[in-house]
Amino acid sequence: MTENVVTTTGGRVRGTASPRSADGSVTVHRSIPYAAAPFGEHRFAAPAPAAPWEGVRDCTAYGPPSPQRPYLVGAAAWSPDMSGDCLTLTVWSGALPGDRAPVLVWIHGGAYIVGAASEGPYDGTRLAESGLVVVGVNYRVGFEGFGHVPGRPDNRGILDQAAALRWVRDNIEGFGGDPGNVTVAGESAGAGAVACLMASPHARGLFRRAIAHSVPGDTLGTATARAVGERIARAAGVPYEAESLAALAPEKLLDAVDAVLSDTPSTGFKPFTCFAPVVGGPELPEEPLEAVARGGASGVDLLVGHNAHEFRLFTELGQEVRIDEEEVLHRLVERLGLREDALDVYRAAYPGAPVRELFNVIQGDALFCEYTARFAESHARGGGRAFLFRFAAESTVMEGRLGACHGLDLPFAFGNLDGDFGMFLLDGSPGEAHHELSARMVAAWRDFAATGDPGWPAVTAGATPVKEWNTPDVLHPELVAPARQVWADVPLAPR
């Protein structure tokens, strides 16, 4: 790459040495457009091609994220005076033109309402140093990306991701990547998006492997998505039609979403989002579990897993939550449709656990753990290769109350323990054992992206082995889920 300039289908782009690269060998090209700004004539439409440019485009600084509010700690900052040119991607590479390095495309999380590839935990420098070409994708979030709009495509955020994958197919060779060896990866809502990409006709053939950390079992049927859209239109004071919604400034739509969320009933915990991928249209005809179970993604290798204490992030850090009454657990179990003896089973599996911890365990199973395990098993039944993990290393901050919470795996897998997020979760002092665990996880991502094998046995029809990331690691011959039996008859279907 002469002077860090690469020629793409849209024009030439200039990058810069990554500031996290010790020897300057990793170059980062920030915020390259892969689609047109999704406003004006492109509002609520499928992504359109980005306009080409003359000369060399400077891609040394991050551009704006999709319109969003700072609902979650550390989320990308957006303001109404920013450019609408948010459909961009960032490439970290230590490879040279002519190399054929494995490619990892990162889909950020954020409850489908926040997030951007520019966030610190997603810096791809360390992964690039391991031998990958890393691509971080911005996509539409919130109502812009997932709101149901009459006459417009659903799952526009997923369509954006597919457009980014097409850009990778057509351009990544110039950054030293192999367009025939692409892994799409994500965590939380990003992992849910990865599952949807495995099931979507729009992404077929665009990637060879998939990594999904903490897959949320949350999708909407078209009727529910329409009902949510109607509520948001009423809150915004406009008719529920594409033209009226498209005439609203992004901040007015965000105000309407805030109003709907503040008026949404909850069971002991206030929801962050009213959005999720919508099942039933041409963008996502089937729920991902069903799609992989019938073999719809059997040619895609899958690395999938969850954290041991997922929900503690939200009750201990995300918002002030008081959970100390037994009735909260009874309402939760009823809402989830669990069998009558579910609480007895959980108490036996977690003897002596207080109400708050049982709430965390059940909510973690409901939102992440059960769906993640089923996704691995369904993919294996459908003829695909699936490798399952459980991240159990615990945070050392806040007297250990976070445990192995949601998101704690990210600084380990990206090799960014020295970043702000990693330093916070490890109380500013990650130890040698933490760094060694991070190195093992980086190597597992690299090896899986390169060969499809992360280094432990795959799930089979007869067994669900689990790699437990910890200090030290453990290989369990079967799934670690002592109360899983209560979920056996619960359908994880779209709401």
C-alpha positions as CSV (number, residue, x, y, z in Angstrom):
1,M,0.0,0.0,0.0
2,T,1.9,3.0,-1.3
3,E,1.6,5.8,1.3
4,N,-1.3,3.8,2.8
5,V,-3.4,4.4,-0.3
6,V,-5.7,1.6,-1.6
7,T,-7.8,1.7,-4.7
8,T,-11.4,0.6,-4.2
9,T,-14.4,0.4,-6.5
10,G,-15.5,3.8,-5.3
11,G,-12.1,5.5,-5.6
12,R,-8.8,5.7,-3.8
13,V,-8.6,5.9,0.0
14,R,-5.8,7.0,2.3
15,G,-5.3,5.4,5.7
16,T,-2.8,5.9,8.5
17,A,-0.8,3.8,10.8
18,S,-2.9,2.5,13.7
19,P,-2.0,4.3,16.9
20,R,-2.2,1.0,18.8
21,S,0.3,-0.6,16.4
22,A,3.6,-0.7,18.3
23,D,5.8,-0.9,15.1
24,G,3.4,0.9,12.7
25,S,2.8,-2.3,10.7
26,V,-1.0,-2.2,11.0
27,T,-2.7,0.4,8.8
28,V,-6.2,1.6,9.5
29,H,-8.6,3.1,6.9
30,R,-11.5,4.6,8.7
31,S,-15.0,5.2,7.6
32,I,-14.9,4.2,4.0
33,P,-18.4,4.5,2.4
34,Y,-19.9,1.2,1.3
35,A,-23.3,2.6,0.6
36,A,-25.0,6.0,0.1
37,A,-26.2,8.1,3.0
38,P,-29.6,6.6,4.0
39,F,-31.5,9.8,4.0
40,G,-33.5,11.9,1.5
41,E,-34.6,9.6,-1.3
42,H,-32.8,6.7,0.4
43,R,-34.6,7.1,3.8
44,F,-36.0,3.7,5.0
45,A,-34.8,2.1,1.7
46,A,-32.5,-0.8,1.0
47,P,-28.9,0.5,0.9
48,A,-27.9,2.2,-2.4
49,P,-24.5,2.3,-3.9
50,A,-22.2,5.0,-2.7
51,A,-21.3,7.7,-5.1
52,P,-17.7,7.4,-6.5
53,W,-15.2,10.1,-5.8
54,E,-12.3,11.7,-7.6
55,G,-8.8,11.8,-6.3
56,V,-7.8,10.3,-2.9
57,R,-10.4,10.2,-0.1
58,D,-8.9,10.9,3.3
59,C,-9.9,8.0,5.6
60,T,-7.8,8.8,8.6
61,A,-10.6,9.9,10.9
62,Y,-13.9,8.3,11.9
63,G,-17.1,9.6,10.5
64,P,-20.5,9.8,12.1
65,P,-22.5,6.8,13.5
66,S,-26.1,6.1,12.6
67,P,-28.5,8.4,14.5
68,Q,-28.8,7.2,18.1
69,R,-29.0,8.3,21.7
70,P,-26.4,7.4,24.4
71,Y,-28.7,4.7,25.9
72,L,-25.7,2.5,26.9
73,V,-22.5,3.5,28.6
74,G,-19.7,4.0,26.1
75,A,-22.0,4.2,23.0
76,A,-20.9,6.3,20.0
77,A,-21.8,10.0,20.2
78,W,-24.3,11.3,17.6
79,S,-25.7,14.8,17.2
80,P,-28.2,16.2,14.7
81,D,-25.6,18.4,13.1
82,M,-23.6,15.4,11.9
83,S,-23.4,14.3,8.3
84,G,-25.9,11.6,7.3
85,D,-23.1,9.6,5.6
86,C,-23.1,6.9,8.3
87,L,-22.9,3.7,6.1
88,T,-19.2,3.3,6.3
89,L,-16.7,0.6,7.3
90,T,-13.2,0.6,8.8
91,V,-10.3,-1.7,7.8
92,W,-7.4,-2.7,9.9
93,S,-4.7,-4.6,8.1
94,G,-1.0,-5.6,8.5
95,A,-1.1,-7.5,5.2
96,L,0.2,-6.4,1.9
97,P,-1.5,-6.3,-1.5
98,G,-1.1,-9.8,-2.9
99,D,-1.4,-11.5,0.5
100,R,-4.4,-13.7,1.1
101,A,-5.1,-13.1,4.8
102,P,-8.3,-14.4,6.4
103,V,-10.9,-11.6,6.8
104,L,-13.0,-11.0,9.9
105,V,-16.0,-8.6,9.5
106,W,-17.2,-7.2,12.8
107,I,-20.8,-6.4,13.4
108,H,-21.1,-4.3,16.6
109,G,-23.7,-4.8,19.3
110,G,-25.9,-2.4,21.1
111,A,-29.4,-3.7,21.5
112,Y,-30.2,-2.8,17.8
113,I,-30.4,0.9,19.0
114,V,-26.8,2.1,19.5
115,G,-23.2,1.3,18.4
116,A,-20.5,2.0,15.9
117,A,-17.3,0.4,14.6
118,S,-15.4,3.4,16.0
119,E,-16.0,2.3,19.6
120,G,-12.8,1.6,21.5
121,P,-13.4,-2.1,22.4
122,Y,-13.7,-2.9,18.7
123,D,-10.3,-1.6,17.6
124,G,-9.0,-4.3,15.3
125,T,-5.3,-3.7,15.6
126,R,-4.4,-6.7,17.8
127,L,-6.4,-9.0,15.6
128,A,-4.7,-7.6,12.5
129,E,-1.3,-8.2,14.2
130,S,-2.3,-11.8,14.6
131,G,-2.7,-12.2,10.9
132,L,-6.3,-11.2,10.1
133,V,-7.7,-8.4,8.0
134,V,-10.4,-6.8,10.2
135,V,-13.4,-4.9,9.0
136,G,-15.7,-3.0,11.3
137,V,-19.1,-2.1,10.0
138,N,-21.5,0.8,10.8
139,Y,-25.1,0.1,10.0
140,R,-28.5,1.7,10.7
141,V,-29.8,1.1,14.2
142,G,-33.0,2.0,16.0
143,F,-36.0,2.9,13.9
144,E,-33.8,3.9,11.0
145,G,-32.5,0.3,10.7
146,F,-35.2,-1.9,12.3
147,G,-38.5,0.0,12.5
148,H,-41.3,-1.3,10.5
149,V,-42.3,1.2,7.8
150,P,-45.2,0.5,5.5
151,G,-44.1,-0.2,2.0
152,R,-40.4,-0.2,2.9
153,P,-38.1,-3.2,3.6
154,D,-37.7,-4.5,7.1
155,N,-34.3,-5.2,8.6
156,R,-32.6,-2.4,6.9
157,G,-29.7,-2.7,9.3
158,I,-29.2,-6.3,8.2
159,L,-29.4,-5.3,4.5
160,D,-26.7,-2.7,5.3
161,Q,-24.5,-5.4,6.7
162,A,-25.0,-7.6,3.6
163,A,-24.1,-4.5,1.5
164,A,-20.9,-4.2,3.5
165,L,-20.1,-7.9,2.9
166,R,-20.5,-7.3,-0.8
167,W,-18.1,-4.4,-0.5
168,V,-15.6,-6.7,1.2
169,R,-16.0,-9.3,-1.5
170,D,-15.2,-6.7,-4.2
171,N,-12.5,-4.7,-2.4
172,I,-10.7,-6.5,0.4
173,E,-8.0,-8.0,-1.9
174,G,-6.5,-4.5,-2.1
175,F,-6.0,-4.6,1.6
176,G,-4.3,-8.0,1.5
177,G,-7.4,-10.0,2.5
178,D,-8.8,-13.1,0.9
179,P,-12.4,-12.5,-0.4
180,G,-12.9,-16.2,-0.5
181,N,-12.2,-16.6,3.2
182,V,-14.5,-14.2,5.1
183,T,-15.8,-14.7,8.7
184,V,-18.6,-12.5,9.9
185,A,-18.5,-11.9,13.7
186,G,-20.5,-10.1,16.3
187,E,-21.6,-9.9,19.9
188,S,-25.0,-9.3,21.5
189,A,-27.2,-7.6,18.9
190,G,-24.2,-8.1,16.6
191,A,-24.4,-11.8,17.2
192,G,-28.2,-11.7,16.6
193,A,-27.4,-10.0,13.3
194,V,-24.8,-12.7,12.4
195,A,-27.5,-15.4,13.0
196,C,-29.9,-13.4,10.7
197,L,-27.2,-13.1,8.0
198,M,-26.8,-16.9,8.2
199,A,-30.6,-17.1,7.5
200,S,-31.0,-14.3,5.0
201,P,-31.1,-14.8,1.2
202,H,-29.4,-11.4,0.8
203,A,-26.2,-12.6,2.5
204,R,-25.9,-16.0,0.9
205,G,-22.4,-16.8,-0.3
206,L,-20.9,-13.7,1.1
207,F,-19.1,-15.4,4.1
208,R,-17.6,-18.8,4.9
209,R,-17.6,-18.7,8.7
210,A,-19.5,-17.0,11.5
211,I,-18.6,-16.1,15.1
212,A,-21.4,-15.1,17.5
213,H,-20.9,-14.1,21.1
214,S,-24.0,-14.0,23.4
215,V,-26.7,-14.4,20.8
216,P,-30.0,-12.7,21.9
217,G,-33.1,-14.9,21.4
218,D,-35.2,-11.9,20.3
219,T,-36.9,-11.5,17.0
220,L,-40.3,-9.9,16.1
221,G,-43.1,-11.1,13.9
222,T,-44.4,-8.6,11.3
223,A,-47.6,-8.0,13.3
224,T,-45.6,-7.0,16.4
225,A,-43.2,-4.9,14.4
226,R,-46.1,-3.1,12.8
227,A,-47.7,-2.5,16.3
228,V,-44.4,-1.0,17.5
229,G,-44.2,1.2,14.4
230,E,-47.7,2.5,14.9
231,R,-46.9,3.4,18.5
232,I,-43.9,5.3,17.4
233,A,-45.8,7.2,14.7
234,R,-48.5,8.2,17.2
235,A,-45.8,9.4,19.6
236,A,-44.3,11.4,16.8
237,G,-47.7,12.9,15.9
238,V,-47.6,11.8,12.3
239,P,-49.6,9.3,10.2
240,Y,-48.2,5.8,10.0
241,E,-47.0,6.0,6.4
242,A,-43.6,6.1,4.8
243,E,-43.7,9.6,3.5
244,S,-44.7,11.1,6.8
245,L,-42.1,9.2,8.8
246,A,-39.4,10.0,6.2
247,A,-40.2,13.7,6.6
248,L,-39.3,13.6,10.3
249,A,-35.8,14.7,11.4
250,P,-33.9,11.8,12.9
251,E,-33.9,13.4,16.3
252,K,-37.7,13.7,16.2
253,L,-37.9,9.9,15.6
254,L,-35.5,9.3,18.5
255,D,-37.8,11.4,20.7
256,A,-40.7,9.3,19.7
257,V,-38.8,6.1,20.5
258,D,-37.9,7.5,23.9
259,A,-41.6,8.1,24.6
260,V,-42.5,4.6,23.6
261,L,-39.8,3.0,25.7
262,S,-40.7,5.1,28.8
263,D,-44.3,3.9,28.4
264,T,-43.4,0.2,28.0
265,P,-44.3,-2.0,31.0
266,S,-41.6,-4.3,32.4
267,T,-41.2,-7.1,34.9
268,G,-38.6,-5.9,37.4
269,F,-36.4,-4.5,34.7
270,K,-36.9,-1.7,32.2
271,P,-36.3,-2.7,28.5
272,F,-33.6,-0.9,26.5
273,T,-35.2,-1.4,23.1
274,C,-38.4,-2.1,21.3
275,F,-36.5,-3.2,18.1
276,A,-35.3,-6.6,16.9
277,P,-34.9,-8.3,13.5
278,V,-38.3,-8.9,11.9
279,V,-39.1,-12.4,10.7
280,G,-41.5,-13.1,7.8
281,G,-40.5,-10.9,4.9
282,P,-38.1,-11.4,2.0
283,E,-35.2,-10.0,4.0
284,L,-35.6,-12.7,6.7
285,P,-38.2,-15.3,5.7
286,E,-37.4,-17.7,8.6
287,E,-36.4,-17.4,12.2
288,P,-32.7,-18.2,12.3
289,L,-33.0,-21.2,14.5
290,E,-35.4,-22.8,12.0
291,A,-33.3,-21.8,9.1
292,V,-30.1,-23.4,10.4
293,A,-31.9,-26.5,11.7
294,R,-33.2,-27.3,8.2
295,G,-29.6,-26.9,6.8
296,G,-30.0,-23.4,5.4
297,A,-26.5,-22.4,6.4
298,S,-24.8,-25.9,6.6
299,G,-21.9,-24.6,4.6
300,V,-21.0,-22.0,7.2
301,D,-18.7,-23.0,10.1
302,L,-20.0,-21.5,13.4
303,L,-18.2,-20.5,16.6
304,V,-20.8,-19.5,19.2
305,G,-21.0,-19.0,22.9
306,H,-22.1,-16.9,25.9
307,N,-20.9,-15.6,29.2
308,A,-21.5,-17.2,32.6
309,H,-23.2,-14.2,34.2
310,E,-24.7,-12.4,31.2
311,F,-27.4,-10.3,32.9
312,R,-25.4,-8.9,35.8
313,L,-24.1,-6.2,33.5
314,F,-27.6,-4.8,33.3
315,T,-28.7,-5.1,36.9
316,E,-25.4,-4.2,38.5
317,L,-24.2,-1.5,36.0
318,G,-26.8,-0.7,33.3
319,Q,-29.5,0.7,35.5
320,E,-30.6,0.9,39.2
321,V,-32.7,-2.2,39.8
322,R,-34.2,-3.3,43.1
323,I,-35.0,-7.0,43.0
324,D,-35.5,-8.5,46.4
325,E,-39.1,-9.8,46.5
326,E,-40.0,-13.4,45.6
327,E,-43.0,-12.2,43.6
328,V,-40.6,-10.7,41.0
329,L,-39.4,-14.2,40.2
330,H,-42.9,-15.7,40.0
331,R,-43.9,-12.9,37.5
332,L,-40.7,-13.5,35.5
333,V,-41.2,-17.2,35.2
334,E,-44.8,-16.8,34.2
335,R,-44.0,-14.2,31.6
336,L,-41.3,-16.5,30.1
337,G,-43.7,-19.4,29.9
338,L,-41.6,-21.7,32.0
339,R,-43.1,-24.8,33.6
340,E,-44.6,-24.7,37.1
341,D,-41.6,-26.1,38.9
342,A,-39.1,-23.9,37.2
343,L,-38.2,-21.9,40.3
344,D,-37.7,-25.1,42.3
345,V,-35.4,-26.4,39.6
346,Y,-33.4,-23.1,39.6
347,R,-33.2,-23.1,43.4
348,A,-31.9,-26.7,43.4
349,A,-29.3,-25.8,40.7
350,Y,-28.2,-22.6,42.6
351,P,-28.6,-23.5,46.3
352,G,-28.6,-20.5,48.6
353,A,-28.8,-17.9,45.7
354,P,-30.7,-14.8,46.7
355,V,-33.6,-13.5,44.7
356,R,-31.5,-11.0,42.8
357,E,-29.0,-13.6,41.6
358,L,-31.8,-16.0,40.6
359,F,-33.4,-13.2,38.6
360,N,-30.0,-12.6,36.9
361,V,-29.6,-16.3,36.1
362,I,-33.1,-16.7,34.7
363,Q,-32.9,-13.5,32.7
364,G,-29.5,-14.4,31.3
365,D,-30.8,-17.8,30.2
366,A,-33.9,-16.3,28.7
367,L,-32.1,-13.6,26.7
368,F,-28.8,-15.2,25.8
369,C,-27.8,-18.6,27.1
370,E,-30.6,-20.9,26.0
371,Y,-30.8,-19.4,22.5
372,T,-27.0,-19.6,22.0
373,A,-26.9,-23.3,23.0
374,R,-29.9,-24.1,20.8
375,F,-28.3,-22.2,17.9
376,A,-25.2,-24.4,18.1
377,E,-27.2,-27.6,18.4
378,S,-29.6,-26.6,15.6
379,H,-26.8,-25.8,13.3
380,A,-25.1,-29.1,14.0
381,R,-28.4,-30.9,13.4
382,G,-28.7,-29.1,10.1
383,G,-25.4,-30.4,8.9
384,G,-23.2,-27.5,9.9
385,R,-20.1,-27.5,12.0
386,A,-20.6,-25.7,15.3
387,F,-18.2,-25.0,18.2
388,L,-19.6,-23.9,21.5
389,F,-17.9,-21.9,24.3
390,R,-18.7,-20.4,27.7
391,F,-16.7,-17.4,29.0
392,A,-16.3,-17.6,32.7
393,A,-13.4,-15.4,33.7
394,E,-14.8,-12.8,36.1
395,S,-14.5,-9.0,36.4
396,T,-12.5,-7.7,39.3
397,V,-14.3,-4.4,39.6
398,M,-17.2,-3.5,42.0
399,E,-16.1,-6.2,44.5
400,G,-16.7,-8.8,41.8
401,R,-20.4,-8.2,41.5
402,L,-20.3,-8.2,37.7
403,G,-18.8,-11.7,37.5
404,A,-18.4,-12.9,33.9
405,C,-21.0,-10.4,32.7
406,H,-22.3,-9.5,29.3
407,G,-19.5,-7.9,27.1
408,L,-16.6,-8.9,29.4
409,D,-15.4,-11.3,26.6
410,L,-14.9,-8.4,24.1
411,P,-11.6,-6.9,25.4
412,F,-10.2,-10.4,25.7
413,A,-11.2,-11.6,22.2
414,F,-10.0,-8.3,20.6
415,G,-6.8,-8.3,22.6
416,N,-7.7,-4.9,24.1
417,L,-7.3,-5.4,27.8
418,D,-5.3,-2.2,27.9
419,G,-8.2,-0.2,26.4
420,D,-10.6,1.8,28.6
421,F,-13.3,-0.9,28.7
422,G,-10.9,-3.7,29.6
423,M,-9.1,-1.6,32.2
424,F,-12.5,-0.6,33.8
425,L,-13.8,-4.2,34.0
426,L,-10.5,-5.5,35.4
427,D,-10.1,-2.6,37.9
428,G,-7.2,-1.1,36.0
429,S,-4.9,-4.0,36.5
430,P,-5.3,-7.0,34.2
431,G,-2.9,-9.7,35.5
432,E,-0.7,-12.1,33.6
433,A,-3.4,-14.8,33.6
434,H,-5.8,-12.3,32.0
435,H,-3.3,-11.5,29.2
436,E,-2.6,-15.2,28.6
437,L,-6.4,-15.8,28.3
438,S,-6.7,-12.9,25.9
439,A,-3.9,-14.3,23.8
440,R,-5.6,-17.7,23.6
441,M,-8.9,-16.1,22.6
442,V,-7.3,-14.0,19.9
443,A,-5.5,-17.2,18.6
444,A,-8.8,-19.1,18.6
445,W,-10.5,-16.4,16.5
446,R,-7.6,-16.2,14.1
447,D,-7.4,-20.0,13.7
448,F,-11.2,-20.3,13.3
449,A,-11.2,-17.6,10.7
450,A,-8.3,-19.2,8.9
451,T,-9.3,-22.9,9.0
452,G,-12.7,-23.3,10.6
453,D,-11.2,-25.0,13.7
454,P,-10.8,-23.0,17.0
455,G,-9.1,-25.8,18.8
456,W,-11.7,-27.9,20.5
457,P,-14.3,-30.6,19.5
458,A,-17.4,-29.6,17.6
459,V,-21.0,-30.1,18.7
460,T,-22.5,-33.4,17.4
461,A,-25.9,-35.0,17.4
462,G,-24.9,-36.9,20.5
463,A,-22.8,-34.4,22.5
464,T,-22.5,-30.7,23.2
465,P,-18.9,-30.2,24.3
466,V,-18.1,-26.7,25.7
467,K,-14.9,-24.8,25.8
468,E,-14.8,-22.7,29.0
469,W,-12.6,-19.7,28.7
470,N,-11.2,-19.0,32.1
471,T,-7.9,-18.9,34.1
472,P,-7.3,-21.7,33.4
473,D,-9.5,-23.0,30.6
474,V,-11.6,-26.1,30.9
475,L,-13.1,-28.4,28.3
476,H,-16.5,-29.7,29.4
477,P,-17.8,-32.8,27.7
478,E,-21.4,-31.5,28.0
479,L,-23.1,-28.1,28.3
480,V,-22.8,-26.3,31.6
481,A,-26.5,-25.4,32.2
482,P,-27.9,-27.1,35.4
483,A,-31.4,-25.8,35.0
484,R,-31.7,-26.2,31.3
485,Q,-34.5,-28.8,31.5
486,V,-37.1,-26.1,32.3
487,W,-36.5,-24.6,28.8
488,A,-37.1,-27.9,26.9
489,D,-40.7,-27.1,25.9
490,V,-40.4,-23.3,25.5
491,P,-40.4,-22.2,21.9
492,L,-38.0,-19.4,21.2
493,A,-40.2,-18.0,18.5
494,P,-40.6,-14.4,17.2
495,R,-42.7,-12.1,19.5
